């Protein structure tokens, strides 16, 4: 198990882990922007900070599997 993680980390550092790293970065940025937009919009409603952080984290985390469902690694 440790060997698999070490091998993946080495490939990631060399830039050879992802087939299309630009597509991966774009999808991660989309999910993060969705969460940030939701956080800022909920914070404008003057809710306690715990509620917007929790909701935006759940939404951003829930969008990641949908965005990365067709993701391929080498």
TIMI-2910 file (N, C-alpha, C, CB; in pm, 1 decimal, decimal comma, always signed):
<rs>
+----------+----------+----------+----------+----------+----------+----------+----------+----------+----------+----------+----------+------+
!      n_x !      n_y !      n_z !     ca_x !     ca_y !     ca_z !      c_x !      c_y !      c_z !     cb_x !     cb_y !     cb_z ! resn !
+----------+----------+----------+----------+----------+----------+----------+----------+----------+----------+----------+----------+------+
!    +83,0 !   -118,7 !     +0,0 !     +0,0 !     +0,0 !     +0,0 !    +87,8 !   +125,6 !     +0,0 !    -94,6 !     -0,5 !   +121,4 !  Unk !
!   +189,7 !   +124,4 !    +83,1 !   +281,3 !   +237,8 !    +87,5 !   +353,8 !   +254,3 !    -45,4 !   +382,5 !   +220,5 !   +201,1 !  Unk !
!   +389,2 !   +141,7 !   -107,6 !   +459,6 !   +147,4 !   -236,3 !   +372,3 !   +211,9 !   -344,2 !   +501,9 !     +6,1 !   -280,3 !  Unk !
!   +244,5 !   +180,3 !   -344,2 !   +153,3 !   +239,1 !   -442,3 !   +143,6 !   +390,2 !   -424,0 !    +14,2 !   +175,6 !   -430,9 !  Unk !
!   +132,7 !   +433,5 !   -300,6 !   +127,4 !   +576,9 !   -272,8 !   +256,7 !   +646,9 !   -310,3 !    +97,2 !   +600,7 !   -126,5 !  Unk !
!   +369,8 !   +583,0 !   -281,8 !   +499,0 !   +640,5 !   -315,9 !   +516,6 !   +650,2 !   -467,5 !   +611,8 !   +557,2 !   -254,8 !  Unk !
!   +477,2 !   +544,9 !   -539,4 !   +486,5 !   +544,0 !   -684,8 !   +398,0 !   +653,1 !   -745,6 !   +447,0 !   +406,3 !   -740,0 !  Unk !
!   +277,8 !   +668,7 !   -693,5 !   +187,3 !   +772,7 !   -742,9 !   +243,2 !   +911,8 !   -715,1 !    +48,7 !   +757,9 !   -678,9 !  Unk !
!   +301,3 !   +930,5 !   -598,7 !   +359,6 !  +1060,4 !   -565,0 !   +477,1 !  +1092,8 !   -657,5 !   +405,6 !  +1062,2 !   -418,0 !  Unk !
!   +559,0 !   +993,5 !   -688,5 !   +672,0 !  +1016,8 !   -778,2 !   +623,2 !  +1052,0 !   -919,0 !   +763,2 !   +892,7 !   -782,9 !  Unk !
!   +521,3 !   +980,9 !   -968,0 !   +466,7 !  +1013,1 !  -1100,1 !   +403,6 !  +1152,1 !  -1102,1 !   +363,1 !   +908,3 !  -1141,6 !  Unk !
!   +338,6 !  +1188,5 !   -992,8 !   +276,4 !  +1321,0 !   -984,9 !   +382,2 !  +1430,1 !   -990,5 !   +193,0 !  +1334,3 !   -856,1 !  Unk !
!   +491,8 !  +1411,2 !   -918,1 !   +598,9 !  +1511,0 !   -917,5 !   +667,2 !  +1522,8 !  -1054,3 !   +702,4 !  +1475,7 !   -811,0 !  Unk !
!   +673,4 !  +1413,8 !  -1127,4 !   +733,0 !  +1416,8 !  -1261,7 !   +635,4 !  +1470,8 !  -1366,4 !   +779,3 !  +1276,6 !  -1301,7 !  Unk !
!   +507,0 !  +1481,0 !  -1330,8 !   +406,3 !  +1528,1 !  -1425,8 !   +354,9 !  +1419,3 !  -1516,8 !   +462,3 !  +1638,7 !  -1508,6 !  Unk !
!   +368,6 !  +1292,4 !  -1476,6 !   +327,3 !  +1181,8 !  -1562,2 !   +210,9 !  +1101,2 !  -1505,2 !   +443,6 !  +1090,8 !  -1586,0 !  Unk !
!   +145,2 !  +1152,3 !  -1402,3 !    +36,3 !  +1076,1 !  -1340,6 !    -94,6 !  +1092,4 !  -1418,6 !    +16,3 !  +1120,7 !  -1194,9 !  Unk !
!   -123,2 !  +1211,6 !  -1462,7 !   -249,5 !  +1240,5 !  -1530,0 !   -232,4 !  +1236,4 !  -1680,7 !   -303,5 !  +1376,6 !  -1486,9 !  Unk !
!   -333,2 !  +1186,5 !  -1750,1 !   -329,7 !  +1188,1 !  -1897,5 !   -350,1 !  +1328,9 !  -1949,9 !   -437,0 !  +1094,3 !  -1955,9 !  Unk !
!   -438,1 !  +1403,6 !  -1887,3 !   -464,4 !  +1541,5 !  -1929,5 !   -466,6 !  +1630,6 !  -1804,9 !   -600,3 !  +1552,0 !  -2008,9 !  Unk !
!   -350,7 !  +1679,6 !  -1760,7 !   -346,3 !  +1758,0 !  -1638,0 !   -421,3 !  +1890,9 !  -1647,4 !   -203,9 !  +1784,1 !  -1600,8 !  Unk !
!   -431,3 !  +1947,4 !  -1767,3 !   -503,8 !  +2073,6 !  -1782,7 !   -652,6 !  +2051,4 !  -1757,9 !   -480,8 !  +2133,5 !  -1923,5 !  Unk !
!   -706,9 !  +1941,7 !  -1808,0 !   -847,9 !  +1909,0 !  -1786,4 !   -875,1 !  +1884,5 !  -1638,2 !   -888,1 !  +1785,3 !  -1869,1 !  Unk !
!   -784,9 !  +1814,6 !  -1571,2 !   -799,6 !  +1789,8 !  -1428,2 !   -798,6 !  +1921,1 !  -1350,4 !   -687,7 !  +1697,4 !  -1378,1 !  Unk !
!   -703,2 !  +2008,6 !  -1380,3 !   -693,3 !  +2136,5 !  -1310,4 !   -817,2 !  +2221,6 !  -1336,2 !   -566,8 !  +2212,1 !  -1353,9 !  Unk !
!   -868,0 !  +2219,1 !  -1458,5 !   -987,0 !  +2296,2 !  -1492,2 !  -1108,5 !  +2248,7 !  -1412,9 !  -1015,3 !  +2286,9 !  -1641,8 !  Unk !
!  -1123,6 !  +2118,6 !  -1401,1 !  -1238,5 !  +2065,4 !  -1326,4 !  -1227,8 !  +2093,6 !  -1177,3 !  -1251,0 !  +1915,4 !  -1349,0 !  Unk !
!  -1108,0 !  +2089,0 !  -1122,8 !  -1088,3 !  +2122,6 !   -981,5 !  -1116,0 !  +2271,2 !   -958,9 !   -944,2 !  +2086,8 !   -935,9 !  Unk !
!  -1073,0 !  +2355,2 !  -1051,7 !  -1099,5 !  +2499,3 !  -1040,4 !  -1248,6 !  +2527,6 !  -1048,8 !  -1025,2 !  +2576,9 !  -1150,3 !  Unk !
!  -1320,6 !  +2457,3 !  -1135,1 !  -1465,7 !  +2475,3 !  -1145,6 !  -1534,2 !  +2440,4 !  -1014,3 !  -1522,6 !  +2389,2 !  -1259,3 !  Unk !
!  -1494,9 !  +2329,2 !   -953,1 !  -1555,8 !  +2288,9 !   -825,6 !  -1522,3 !  +2388,7 !   -715,4 !  -1508,6 !  +2148,1 !   -785,2 !  Unk !
!  -1398,1 !  +2437,3 !   -713,5 !  -1359,7 !  +2534,5 !   -611,2 !  -1431,0 !  +2668,0 !   -629,9 !  -1209,2 !  +2555,8 !   -613,1 !  Unk !
!  -1446,9 !  +2710,8 !   -752,8 !  -1518,8 !  +2835,4 !   -778,7 !  -1666,5 !  +2823,2 !   -742,1 !  -1504,4 !  +2875,1 !   -925,6 !  Unk !
!  -1724,1 !  +2707,3 !   -765,9 !  -1863,1 !  +2683,4 !   -725,2 !  -1877,6 !  +2696,3 !   -574,2 !  -1910,2 !  +2543,9 !   -771,2 !  Unk !
!  -1787,1 !  +2633,3 !   -501,5 !  -1790,7 !  +2642,5 !   -355,6 !  -1765,7 !  +2783,7 !   -306,0 !  -1688,9 !  +2549,1 !   -295,2 !  Unk !
!  -1671,5 !  +2854,3 !   -368,2 !  -1642,0 !  +2991,6 !   -327,8 !  -1759,0 !  +3084,5 !   -355,8 !  -1517,7 !  +3042,1 !   -399,3 !  Unk !
!  -1820,4 !  +3070,3 !   -473,0 !  -1937,3 !  +3151,9 !   -507,0 !  -2051,3 !  +3128,3 !   -408,5 !  -1984,2 !  +3121,4 !   -649,8 !  Unk !
!  -2073,8 !  +3003,3 !   -374,5 !  -2179,6 !  +2971,0 !   -278,6 !  -2146,6 !  +3025,0 !   -140,0 !  -2201,2 !  +2819,4 !   -272,0 !  Unk !
!  -2021,1 !  +3015,3 !   -100,1 !  -1978,9 !  +3067,0 !    +30,5 !  -2000,5 !  +3217,7 !    +39,2 !  -1831,1 !  +3033,4 !    +56,3 !  Unk !
!  -1958,1 !  +3289,7 !    -63,9 !  -1972,9 !  +3435,4 !    -62,2 !  -2120,0 !  +3475,9 !    -66,9 !  -1897,5 !  +3498,2 !   -180,2 !  Unk !
!  -2197,9 !  +3408,0 !   -148,2 !  -2339,9 !  +3444,1 !   -157,6 !  -2415,3 !  +3412,8 !    -28,7 !  -2405,2 !  +3370,6 !   -274,5 !  Unk !
!  -2381,0 !  +3303,5 !    +37,8 !  -2446,7 !  +3273,1 !   +165,2 !  -2398,0 !  +3365,0 !   +276,3 !  -2422,4 !  +3127,5 !   +204,0 !  Unk !
!  -2274,4 !  +3408,3 !   +267,9 !  -2222,2 !  +3499,6 !   +369,4 !  -2287,9 !  +3637,0 !   +359,6 !  -2070,5 !  +3512,9 !   +355,6 !  Unk !
!  -2330,6 !  +3676,3 !   +239,9 !  -2400,4 !  +3803,7 !   +223,8 !  -2537,0 !  +3804,2 !   +291,2 !  -2416,2 !  +3835,7 !    +76,9 !  Unk !
!  -2588,0 !  +3686,0 !   +321,9 !  -2717,4 !  +3676,4 !   +390,4 !  -2705,0 !  +3697,3 !   +541,2 !  -2780,8 !  +3541,1 !   +362,7 !  Unk !
!  -2583,9 !  +3723,0 !   +588,7 !  -2554,8 !  +3749,0 !   +730,1 !  -2589,4 !  +3629,6 !   +820,0 !  -2631,6 !  +3872,2 !   +776,8 !  Unk !
!  -2565,0 !  +3509,0 !   +768,6 !  -2580,9 !  +3388,7 !   +849,0 !  -2456,4 !  +3369,2 !   +935,5 !  -2605,7 !  +3264,5 !   +758,9 !  Unk !
!  -2465,8 !  +3291,9 !  +1041,6 !  -2344,0 !  +3258,8 !  +1116,5 !  -2245,1 !  +3186,9 !  +1023,6 !  -2377,7 !  +3169,6 !  +1241,2 !  Unk !
!  -2117,5 !  +3210,3 !  +1041,3 !  -2015,6 !  +3163,5 !   +948,2 !  -2012,6 !  +3011,3 !   +935,4 !  -1880,3 !  +3213,2 !   +991,9 !  Unk !
!  -2052,3 !  +2940,7 !  +1037,7 !  -2051,6 !  +2794,1 !  +1035,2 !  -2144,2 !  +2738,8 !   +926,2 !  -2093,4 !  +2739,0 !  +1172,2 !  Unk !
!  -2257,4 !  +2800,1 !   +906,7 !  -2355,6 !  +2749,8 !   +810,3 !  -2307,8 !  +2765,6 !   +665,6 !  -2488,5 !  +2822,6 !   +828,9 !  Unk !
!  -2260,7 !  +2884,6 !   +622,8 !  -2212,9 !  +2895,6 !   +483,9 !  -2091,2 !  +2808,1 !   +455,2 !  -2178,9 !  +3039,8 !   +452,7 !  Unk !
!  -2000,8 !  +2794,6 !   +549,2 !  -1883,1 !  +2710,0 !   +528,9 !  -1924,2 !  +2564,5 !   +512,7 !  -1784,8 !  +2724,7 !   +646,1 !  Unk !
!  -2013,9 !  +2518,9 !   +596,2 !  -2058,6 !  +2379,3 !   +589,5 !  -2131,1 !  +2350,6 !   +458,3 !  -2150,5 !  +2347,0 !   +708,0 !  Unk !
!  -2221,8 !  +2437,5 !   +420,5 !  -2300,0 !  +2414,6 !   +298,8 !  -2211,7 !  +2421,6 !   +173,9 !  -2413,8 !  +2517,3 !   +288,5 !  Unk !
!  -2123,9 !  +2521,3 !   +167,7 !  -2039,8 !  +2534,6 !    +48,5 !  -1938,2 !  +2420,4 !    +39,5 !  -1966,9 !  +2670,0 !    +49,4 !  Unk !
!  -1889,5 !  +2372,8 !   +152,1 !  -1797,7 !  +2258,4 !   +150,6 !  -1867,9 !  +2132,2 !   +102,5 !  -1738,5 !  +2235,3 !   +290,1 !  Unk !
!  -1988,5 !  +2109,8 !   +147,6 !  -2064,6 !  +1992,8 !   +104,3 !  -2096,0 !  +1999,1 !    -45,6 !  -2194,8 !  +1981,5 !   +184,8 !  Unk !
!  -2133,7 !  +2116,2 !    -94,4 !  -2166,7 !  +2129,3 !   -236,2 !  -2041,5 !  +2110,7 !   -322,4 !  -2231,1 !  +2266,9 !   -264,2 !  Unk !
!  -1930,1 !  +2173,1 !   -282,7 !  -1806,0 !  +2158,8 !   -359,7 !  -1757,2 !  +2014,4 !   -357,3 !  -1697,0 !  +2252,3 !   -304,4 !  Unk !
!  -1768,7 !  +1948,9 !   -242,7 !  -1728,5 !  +1808,8 !   -233,8 !  -1820,2 !  +1716,3 !   -312,1 !  -1724,8 !  +1765,5 !    -89,9 !  Unk !
!  -1946,2 !  +1751,5 !   -321,0 !  -2041,3 !  +1668,8 !   -395,4 !  -2025,8 !  +1685,5 !   -545,9 !  -2183,7 !  +1702,9 !   -354,4 !  Unk !
!  -1977,0 !  +1800,5 !   -591,0 !  -1959,5 !  +1820,0 !   -734,3 !  -1834,9 !  +1751,6 !   -788,6 !  -1953,5 !  +1966,6 !   -765,1 !  Unk !
!  -1737,1 !  +1726,3 !   -703,2 !  -1612,0 !  +1665,6 !   -749,6 !  -1633,2 !  +1528,2 !   -813,9 !  -1515,0 !  +1652,8 !   -633,6 !  Unk !
!  -1709,0 !  +1436,0 !   -755,8 !  -1727,8 !  +1306,0 !   -822,8 !  -1796,9 !  +1317,9 !   -958,4 !  -1808,4 !  +1213,6 !   -733,9 !  Unk !
!  -1888,2 !  +1413,1 !   -973,0 !  -1955,2 !  +1431,2 !  -1101,6 !  -1860,7 !  +1489,5 !  -1205,4 !  -2077,2 !  +1521,3 !  -1085,7 !  Unk !
!  -1774,0 !  +1580,7 !  -1163,1 !  -1679,2 !  +1640,2 !  -1257,1 !  -1569,3 !  +1542,2 !  -1296,1 !  -1617,6 !  +1765,5 !  -1197,3 !  Unk !
!  -1526,9 !  +1459,8 !  -1203,4 !  -1412,8 !  +1371,8 !  -1227,9 !  -1452,8 !  +1227,8 !  -1256,6 !  -1320,6 !  +1374,9 !  -1109,9 !  Unk !
!  -1577,7 !  +1203,5 !  -1295,5 !  -1621,9 !  +1066,0 !  -1318,9 !  -1553,4 !  +1001,9 !  -1439,8 !  -1772,2 !  +1063,0 !  -1338,3 !  Unk !
!  -1515,3 !  +1080,9 !  -1539,5 !  -1449,0 !  +1027,7 !  -1657,5 !  -1298,3 !  +1053,9 !  -1655,1 !  -1510,1 !  +1087,9 !  -1782,8 !  Unk !
!  -1245,7 !  +1078,3 !  -1538,7 !  -1104,0 !  +1113,2 !  -1523,7 !  -1016,3 !   +989,9 !  -1544,5 !  -1077,5 !  +1174,8 !  -1384,4 !  Unk !
!   -909,1 !  +1004,9 !  -1619,5 !   -818,5 !   +894,8 !  -1650,2 !   -678,7 !   +925,8 !  -1600,2 !   -816,1 !   +867,0 !  -1800,7 !  Unk !
!   -613,8 !   +824,2 !  -1542,5 !   -474,0 !   +838,0 !  -1506,1 !   -395,7 !   +736,1 !  -1585,6 !   -452,3 !   +819,4 !  -1353,1 !  Unk !
!   -265,1 !   +755,2 !  -1593,0 !   -180,1 !   +663,8 !  -1670,9 !   -153,1 !   +536,9 !  -1594,5 !    -48,2 !   +730,5 !  -1707,9 !  Unk !
+----------+----------+----------+----------+----------+----------+----------+----------+----------+----------+----------+----------+------+
</rs>
